[in-house]
Amino acid sequence: MDEGIDRQAGVGGAADSGQLDAREEKGEMPAPQRLNARGRGGDAPASRRSSARGRKGEAPAPQRFSAQGRRSSKLAPEQLKARSKAAFDEQAPIYDEGMQGDHARALYPCILEEARRAMESIPVPSVLDVGCGTGMLSERLLGAFPSCRLAGVDLSPAMVERARARLAGRAEVREADAERLPFHDGAFDLVVCNDSFHHYPDPDRAAFQMWRVLRKGGALVLGDVWQPAPARAVMNAWMPFSHEGDVRIYSEAELRTILGTWFQRVRWSRIGLTGCLVVASKG
């Protein structure tokens, strides 16, 4: 499964986080592009960085929302990841039926609808499920795209074990960090990420990774938790005390900023009382 994906990406792609780290250290990450957010829930056009600054590798660091910054928990990233891993290892046996997975399951129909729309002209899409959990959404994606080549990653070993058992060889499932995706550049037509983004200590890096592994013209479909401003402020103040490694609930403007650094268009919509859906395109 992964061999086919790697062949599609070509030998020039960055297949692992070590190669990516080397590129970053040399200042060779591509200059990011910003979005000018206009209106609520609509598309926002991208504005590009100066080509001269991009050639010199001097693009200024994007606005950060990392775990070490003032906008989120002050716990070290590895502490947060360890909390998430432990919590989801424990939840894995009951996640598909228990209340812990209720919010994620409620977003499945919206994720699938947008995925179908994004992939309607591609007969054999390559799909990556980031934060795939027990593989329930991956299984539904396989039902929606029977001919697709699908891969999934999750930080939790217990979740990965469940996903492998569920998918039974129909997809390649790896234990991996969303901030260090082990795939070549341009390996996928579609990346989905459901109810996982608020756990990432460095969402800017995770956004870049999802952009990197998408081919030109590919799409990211992201579902996540959302709250209105007063409730969001209270919950974000509580996040450092969460035992599940939660980092931050993002506003629409924050998600547009994070994803718009790399993606050409970002479309945000509210789902129910506590969810949001973002569709981003790689130009």
Solvent accessible surface area in square Angstrom, and as a share of the most:
residue,aa,sasa,rsa
1,M,74,0.33
2,D,39,0.20
3,E,120,0.54
4,G,16,0.15
5,I,0,0.00
6,D,44,0.23
7,R,178,0.65
8,Q,76,0.34
9,A,23,0.18
10,G,30,0.29
11,V,155,0.89
12,G,74,0.71
13,G,8,0.08
14,A,4,0.03
15,A,32,0.24
16,D,66,0.34
17,S,25,0.16
18,G,44,0.43
19,Q,83,0.37
20,L,0,0.00
21,D,38,0.20
22,A,42,0.33
23,R,59,0.21
24,E,52,0.23
25,E,147,0.66
26,K,143,0.61
27,G,33,0.31
28,E,101,0.45
29,M,51,0.23
30,P,55,0.35
31,A,33,0.26
32,P,7,0.05
33,Q,19,0.09
34,R,52,0.19
35,L,23,0.11
36,N,67,0.34
37,A,65,0.51
38,R,151,0.55
39,G,62,0.59
40,R,192,0.70
41,G,27,0.26
42,G,30,0.29
43,D,64,0.33
44,A,0,0.00
45,P,62,0.39
46,A,30,0.23
47,S,45,0.29
48,R,170,0.62
49,R,67,0.24
50,S,56,0.36
51,S,79,0.51
52,A,40,0.31
53,R,105,0.38
54,G,28,0.26
55,R,187,0.68
56,K,140,0.59
57,G,33,0.31
58,E,98,0.44
59,A,30,0.23
60,P,53,0.33
61,A,85,0.66
62,P,21,0.13
63,Q,77,0.34
64,R,98,0.36
65,F,3,0.01
66,S,17,0.11
67,A,0,0.00
68,Q,138,0.61
69,G,25,0.24
70,R,199,0.73
71,R,64,0.23
72,S,20,0.13
73,S,3,0.02
74,K,174,0.74
75,L,41,0.20
76,A,44,0.34
77,P,33,0.21
78,E,121,0.54
79,Q,93,0.41
80,L,1,0.00
81,K,22,0.09
82,A,60,0.46
83,R,72,0.26
84,S,10,0.06
85,K,70,0.30
86,A,64,0.49
87,A,12,0.09
88,F,38,0.16
89,D,47,0.25
90,E,141,0.63
91,Q,16,0.07
92,A,3,0.02
93,P,72,0.45
94,I,90,0.46
95,Y,26,0.10
96,D,25,0.13
97,E,141,0.63
98,G,19,0.18
99,M,156,0.70
100,Q,75,0.33
101,G,0,0.00
102,D,74,0.38
103,H,48,0.21
104,A,5,0.04
105,R,54,0.20
106,A,70,0.54
107,L,3,0.02
108,Y,13,0.05
109,P,81,0.51
110,C,30,0.18
111,I,0,0.00
112,L,17,0.08
113,E,89,0.40
114,E,14,0.06
115,A,0,0.00
116,R,121,0.44
117,R,121,0.44
118,A,34,0.26
119,M,5,0.02
120,E,143,0.64
121,S,97,0.63
122,I,35,0.18
123,P,114,0.72
124,V,65,0.37
125,P,1,0.01
126,S,0,0.00
127,V,0,0.00
128,L,0,0.00
129,D,1,0.01
130,V,0,0.00
131,G,22,0.22
132,C,10,0.06
133,G,10,0.10
134,T,4,0.02
135,G,0,0.00
136,M,29,0.13
137,L,7,0.03
138,S,0,0.00
139,E,59,0.26
140,R,110,0.40
141,L,0,0.00
142,L,17,0.09
143,G,58,0.56
144,A,25,0.19
145,F,21,0.09
146,P,115,0.72
147,S,62,0.40
148,C,13,0.08
149,R,79,0.29
150,L,0,0.00
151,A,0,0.00
152,G,0,0.00
153,V,1,0.01
154,D,16,0.08
155,L,46,0.23
156,S,1,0.01
157,P,53,0.33
158,A,26,0.20
159,M,3,0.01
160,V,4,0.02
161,E,122,0.55
162,R,109,0.40
163,A,0,0.00
164,R,129,0.47
165,A,80,0.62
166,R,69,0.25
167,L,1,0.01
168,A,78,0.61
169,G,75,0.73
170,R,119,0.44
171,A,12,0.10
172,E,52,0.23
173,V,4,0.02
174,R,49,0.18
175,E,91,0.41
176,A,16,0.12
177,D,27,0.14
178,A,10,0.07
179,E,9,0.04
180,R,103,0.38
181,L,0,0.00
182,P,31,0.20
183,F,0,0.00
184,H,26,0.12
185,D,43,0.22
186,G,20,0.20
187,A,0,0.00
188,F,0,0.00
189,D,6,0.03
190,L,0,0.00
191,V,0,0.00
192,V,0,0.00
193,C,0,0.00
194,N,13,0.06
195,D,23,0.12
196,S,15,0.10
197,F,0,0.00
198,H,17,0.08
199,H,19,0.09
200,Y,20,0.07
201,P,3,0.02
202,D,25,0.13
203,P,0,0.00
204,D,7,0.03
205,R,38,0.14
206,A,0,0.00
207,A,0,0.00
208,F,2,0.01
209,Q,0,0.00
210,M,0,0.00
211,W,48,0.17
212,R,5,0.02
213,V,0,0.00
214,L,0,0.00
215,R,72,0.26
216,K,158,0.67
217,G,48,0.46
218,G,0,0.00
219,A,9,0.07
220,L,0,0.00
221,V,0,0.00
222,L,0,0.00
223,G,0,0.00
224,D,1,0.01
225,V,23,0.13
226,W,21,0.07
227,Q,30,0.13
228,P,60,0.38
229,A,60,0.46
230,P,103,0.65
231,A,37,0.29
232,R,36,0.13
233,A,64,0.49
234,V,107,0.61
235,M,64,0.29
236,N,25,0.13
237,A,72,0.56
238,W,131,0.46
239,M,5,0.02
240,P,40,0.25
241,F,145,0.60
242,S,2,0.02
243,H,150,0.67
244,E,65,0.29
245,G,0,0.00
246,D,16,0.08
247,V,1,0.01
248,R,38,0.14
249,I,2,0.01
250,Y,2,0.01
251,S,17,0.11
252,E,15,0.07
253,A,66,0.51
254,E,19,0.09
255,L,1,0.01
256,R,8,0.03
257,T,40,0.23
258,I,1,0.01
259,L,0,0.00
260,G,1,0.01
261,T,2,0.01
262,W,15,0.05
263,F,0,0.00
264,Q,65,0.29
265,R,115,0.42
266,V,0,0.00
267,R,73,0.27
268,W,11,0.04
269,S,41,0.27
270,R,122,0.45
271,I,43,0.22
272,G,57,0.55
273,L,139,0.69
274,T,54,0.32
275,G,2,0.02
276,C,0,0.00
277,L,8,0.04
278,V,0,0.00
279,V,17,0.10
280,A,0,0.00
281,S,28,0.18
282,K,24,0.10
283,G,37,0.36
